[in-house]
Amino acid sequence: MELRDIEYFAVMAQHGGVRKASEALDLSPGAMSKSLHRLETAVQAKLFDRTPKGVELTPIGSALLARVHRLRLSFEDIAREAADLGQGRSGHLRIGASPADCEDLPAACNALLNEAQRLTFEITVSDTDVIVPLLVNGKLDLVFNVVPASPYPGLEQEPLFDDEYVAYASADHKLARMRHVSMADLAPEAWVVSTANHRPKQILVRVFEESGLPAPRFAVETRSIRMRIQMIAGSRLLGFGPKRSVQKAAARFRLKVLPVKELTWPRPVGVMYRKDAYLLPAARRLIELFKSATRQRN
């Protein structure tokens, strides 16, 4: 079995046929067919079935393609490690962070740059449904985000600090003046939430349902946590999100956490990275600096 045949097979699967794959690789269809024949001989199984629309993977072909993806990630890790060792550079860190958990990143990254001035960063700030798949597919090295009770398949995670989800409103909202807010008090109110169907929205819907109330009314949906906070600060709308973010914005935007026992949920935050993947020494150092920055902030 040759590595080039495995690569050609992945391109055939991507393009759905020998001819299109040969055009993409600038090779003759005959060369591609020979490559496929060598690979099928090596694995002693058929990898593609012909259909009226072209070809499709057999079950064995699908299993091999999944292996090819992991093999590619392994080769990328090897290449990055060799470049770091061979060229003596600090490398390039690709980081993902949720909007609520990127506040401590600038200080940690600046501290790391003071130690390794040739290090470069690529930082993606988005929600769980975006950054976790990027990490799983090898497009990111680290993700700072809320972590589940059980790690995602193929990922390692380390705890960093504990936060919690809370309901909040403008300091001028009538509910902000109450010592205790019940779920019934929240029933007539409208909410600002993320467009992503992530944990805060799911919790909110479930708690309303368990309280025997109609589903919460989502008046505004946006991924931007800053826009959510600004809209809540200037209206009668309510929000449900990370307490740390609300507290940081409270003074500037006059926000107040609402005392709703049913809507106070733990939010553990940590760092995630691929299991058994190459992790730059700079990545490990960044995790240490991030932990230090959060301890000082807390």
C-alpha positions in Angstrom: 0.0 0.0 0.0 1.5 3.4 -1.1 0.7 6.7 0.6 0.0 8.4 -2.8 -2.6 5.8 -3.6 -4.4 6.6 -0.3 -4.2 10.3 -1.1 -5.6 9.7 -4.6 -8.4 7.6 -3.1 -9.4 10.5 -0.8 -9.5 12.9 -3.8 -11.7 10.4 -5.7 -14.1 10.2 -2.8 -14.2 13.9 -2.5 -15.0 14.5 -6.2 -17.2 11.4 -6.7 -15.3 9.8 -9.5 -12.0 9.0 -11.3 -12.3 11.5 -14.1 -13.0 14.5 -11.8 -10.3 13.5 -9.4 -7.8 13.2 -12.3 -8.7 16.7 -13.4 -8.2 18.0 -9.9 -4.8 16.3 -9.6 -3.8 17.0 -13.2 -3.3 13.3 -13.8 -4.6 11.0 -16.5 -7.8 8.9 -15.7 -5.7 5.8 -16.5 -3.2 6.6 -13.8 -6.0 7.2 -11.3 -7.7 3.9 -12.2 -4.4 2.0 -11.8 -3.9 3.7 -8.4 -7.4 2.6 -7.3 -6.8 -0.9 -8.5 -3.5 -1.1 -6.5 -5.2 0.1 -3.4 -8.2 -2.3 -3.7 -5.7 -5.1 -4.3 -3.8 -4.1 -1.1 -6.9 -4.0 1.1 -8.5 -6.9 -0.7 -11.9 -5.2 -1.0 -13.9 -3.0 -3.4 -13.8 0.7 -2.3 -16.3 2.2 -4.8 -19.6 1.0 -6.4 -20.7 2.5 -9.7 -24.1 4.3 -9.8 -26.0 6.1 -12.5 -24.6 9.4 -11.1 -21.0 8.2 -10.9 -19.5 6.3 -8.0 -20.2 6.0 -4.3 -18.1 4.5 -1.4 -18.7 1.0 -0.3 -18.9 0.4 3.5 -15.3 -0.5 3.5 -14.4 2.5 1.4 -16.2 4.8 4.0 -14.3 3.2 6.8 -11.0 3.7 5.0 -11.8 7.3 4.2 -12.4 8.0 8.0 -8.9 6.5 8.6 -7.4 8.7 5.9 -8.7 11.8 7.6 -7.0 10.8 10.8 -3.8 9.9 8.9 -3.7 13.3 7.3 -4.0 15.0 10.7 -1.1 12.8 12.0 1.1 13.8 9.0 0.2 17.5 9.6 1.2 17.1 13.3 4.5 15.5 12.3 5.2 18.2 9.8 4.6 21.0 12.3 6.7 19.3 15.0 9.6 18.8 12.5 9.4 22.4 11.4 9.5 23.6 15.0 12.5 21.4 15.8 14.3 21.9 12.5 13.9 25.7 12.2 14.1 26.5 15.8 10.9 28.7 15.7 8.1 28.9 18.2 5.4 28.0 15.8 1.9 29.1 14.9 -0.9 28.7 17.4 -4.5 28.3 16.2 -6.9 29.1 19.0 -10.6 29.0 19.4 -12.6 30.7 22.1 -16.2 31.4 22.9 -17.2 35.1 23.0 -17.6 34.8 26.8 -14.2 33.1 27.4 -11.9 35.2 25.2 -11.5 38.1 27.7 -8.4 36.7 29.4 -6.8 35.6 26.1 -5.1 39.0 25.1 -3.2 39.2 28.4 -2.1 35.5 28.1 -1.1 35.9 24.5 0.9 39.1 25.1 2.7 37.4 28.0 3.6 34.5 25.7 4.8 36.9 22.9 7.2 38.5 25.4 8.7 35.1 25.9 8.6 33.9 22.2 8.6 36.9 19.9 8.5 34.8 16.7 5.4 33.0 17.7 2.3 33.8 15.7 -1.4 33.4 16.5 -4.7 32.8 14.6 -7.7 33.3 16.9 -11.2 32.3 16.1 -14.0 33.7 18.4 -17.3 31.9 18.0 -19.8 29.5 19.6 -19.4 25.8 20.5 -21.1 24.6 17.3 -18.3 26.3 15.3 -15.1 26.0 17.3 -15.4 22.4 18.5 -15.8 20.9 15.0 -12.8 23.0 13.9 -10.8 21.5 16.7 -11.9 17.9 16.0 -11.0 18.4 12.3 -7.5 19.7 13.1 -8.1 23.3 12.1 -7.5 24.6 15.6 -4.9 23.5 18.3 -6.7 24.7 21.4 -10.2 25.8 22.4 -11.1 27.8 25.5 -14.8 27.2 26.1 -17.4 25.7 28.5 -16.6 22.0 28.8 -19.1 19.1 29.1 -19.2 16.6 32.0 -17.7 14.0 29.6 -15.1 15.1 27.0 -16.1 15.1 23.4 -14.9 12.0 21.5 -11.2 12.4 20.5 -10.6 15.4 22.7 -8.8 16.0 26.0 -9.9 18.8 28.4 -8.5 20.6 31.4 -10.6 22.7 33.9 -9.7 26.3 34.2 -12.4 28.0 36.3 -16.0 27.8 37.3 -18.6 30.2 36.0 -22.4 30.0 36.0 -25.3 30.9 33.7 -27.7 33.6 35.1 -30.7 35.6 34.0 -30.0 39.3 33.8 -31.7 42.6 32.8 -31.2 46.3 32.6 -30.8 47.9 36.1 -34.0 49.9 35.2 -36.1 46.8 34.6 -38.9 46.3 37.2 -37.6 42.7 37.9 -34.2 44.1 38.8 -35.7 45.7 41.9 -37.2 42.5 43.2 -35.4 40.4 45.9 -36.8 37.2 44.5 -37.9 36.5 40.9 -40.0 33.5 40.2 -40.4 31.7 36.9 -44.0 33.0 36.8 -42.6 36.5 36.9 -40.5 35.8 33.8 -43.4 34.3 31.8 -44.6 37.5 30.1 -41.0 38.8 29.3 -39.2 38.6 26.0 -35.5 37.4 25.6 -32.4 38.1 23.6 -30.5 34.9 22.8 -27.9 33.5 20.5 -28.9 32.2 17.1 -26.9 29.1 17.9 -28.9 26.3 19.6 -26.3 25.9 22.3 -26.6 25.2 26.1 -28.1 28.5 27.4 -31.0 28.4 25.0 -31.6 24.7 25.7 -31.6 25.3 29.5 -33.9 28.2 29.2 -36.5 26.3 27.1 -36.3 23.2 29.4 -36.7 25.2 32.7 -39.8 27.0 31.3 -41.2 23.7 30.2 -40.5 22.0 33.6 -42.2 25.0 35.3 -45.4 24.4 33.3 -45.0 27.7 31.4 -45.3 28.5 27.7 -42.0 28.5 25.8 -39.9 31.7 26.3 -40.4 34.3 23.6 -37.2 35.1 21.7 -37.5 38.7 20.5 -33.9 39.0 19.2 -31.4 36.3 18.2 -27.7 37.1 17.5 -24.4 35.4 18.0 -22.8 38.7 19.2 -22.7 38.7 23.0 -21.9 42.4 22.9 -25.0 43.2 20.9 -27.1 41.0 23.2 -25.8 43.0 26.2 -26.3 46.4 24.6 -29.9 45.5 23.5 -30.8 44.3 27.0 -29.3 47.3 28.6 -31.4 49.7 26.6 -34.7 47.8 26.7 -37.1 45.6 28.8 -35.6 42.5 27.2 -34.0 39.8 29.3 -30.8 37.7 28.8 -29.5 34.4 30.0 -25.7 33.9 29.8 -22.4 33.7 31.6 -22.2 35.6 34.9 -18.6 36.7 34.3 -19.6 38.5 31.1 -22.6 40.2 32.7 -20.5 41.3 35.7 -17.8 42.7 33.5 -20.4 44.7 31.5 -22.6 45.7 34.4 -21.0 49.0 35.3 -20.8 50.3 31.7 -24.2 49.1 30.6 -26.1 49.1 33.9 -27.0 45.5 34.0 -28.2 43.4 37.0 -28.2 39.7 37.6 -31.7 38.6 38.4 -32.2 36.4 41.5 -33.9 33.4 39.8 -32.9 30.2 41.5 -34.2 28.0 38.7 -32.0 29.8 36.2 -28.7 29.6 38.0 -26.7 26.8 36.4 -23.1 25.8 36.7 -20.8 26.7 33.7 -17.4 25.0 34.0 -14.8 26.5 31.6 -11.7 24.7 30.4 -9.3 24.2 27.6 -9.7 21.4 25.0 -7.3 19.9 22.5 -7.1 16.8 20.4 -6.2 13.5 22.1 -2.7 12.2 21.1 -2.1 15.2 18.7 1.1 17.1 18.7 0.8 20.1 21.0 3.3 22.9 20.6 5.3 23.7 23.7 3.9 27.3 23.3 0.4 25.9 23.5 1.2 24.3 26.9 2.7 27.5 28.1 -0.3 29.5 26.9 -2.6 27.2 29.0 -0.4 28.0 32.1 -0.5 31.7 31.4 -4.3 31.6 30.8 -4.7 29.9 34.2 -2.5 32.5 35.8 -4.5 35.3 34.2 -7.8 33.9 35.3 -6.6 33.4 38.9 -5.4 37.0 39.1 -8.7 38.2 37.6 -10.8 36.2 40.1 
